[in-house]
Amino acid sequence: MSKLSDTTRNKLKSVSTATVATALFKRGFRIQAIQDVHPLSGDQPTMIGEAFTLRYMPAREDLNKIEVFRDRSHPQRKAIEDCPPGAVLVMDSRKDARAASAGAILVTRLMKRGCAGVVTDGGFRDAAEIARLGFPAFHHRPSAPTNLTLHQAIEINVPIGCGDAPVFPGDVILGDSDGVIVIPAHLADEIADETFEMTAFEDFVTEEVHKGRSILGLYPATDEQTLKDFAVWRKAKGR
């Protein structure tokens, strides 16, 4: 798994998924947003880290009895213990929240191990408890039944689909109040640099709009005066 530099990680932590989505769209990437996932808490931190994946398949009843959790190599349990510090555990639950992908104990273990967050296109049980952890977590909706009811954990750290987005191990996962987006690993540094600059300009534009300025010529910056004003703003703000 490629390792994010501290510079890239910090830049991406300061930008939004919306800004990243625009930068990816410029490069022809249209389906990098994980669909129909939501933060468990409205004030949880921004999530940023490399993807470590877990794939579920439809459960077969004879292979998914409660006793399977006694096996230390069970893929769900192993994923929790193997997900590297600083990484995000991304679960492919086939967009099926009728049974939980995990619960509060496993998510707490991820947090205590120094992982950066967790996302599933299914659901979590103990959702209210997870929301109180202050740990970045995203799912479709709460779900009480154990994962064994419908999901069989089958493979770790392989390419998956999560909420219709392709996720490869090592891709960079960014999550905020708007949702979760997947940045191809080889683009992480340049996306971080570009969106950091875009965010500075968008902050300038926002201030100008609050002052009553028209967006015409401002956003996008088609008037030469806009770029001059932006340069003055950046110098004054130290941006």
Secondary structure, 3 states (H helix, E strand, C coil): CCCCCHHHHHHHHCCCHHHHHHHHHHCCCCCCEECCCEECCCCCCCEEEEEEEEEEEECCHHHCCHHHHHCCCCHHHHHHHHCCCCEEEEEECCCCCCCEEECHHHHHHHHHCCCCEEEECCEECCHHHHHCCCCCEEECCCCCCCHHHCEEEEEECCCEEECCEEECCCCEEEEECCEEEEECHHHHHHHHHHHHHHHHHHHHHHHHHHCCCCCCCCCCCCCHHHHHHHHHHHHHHCC
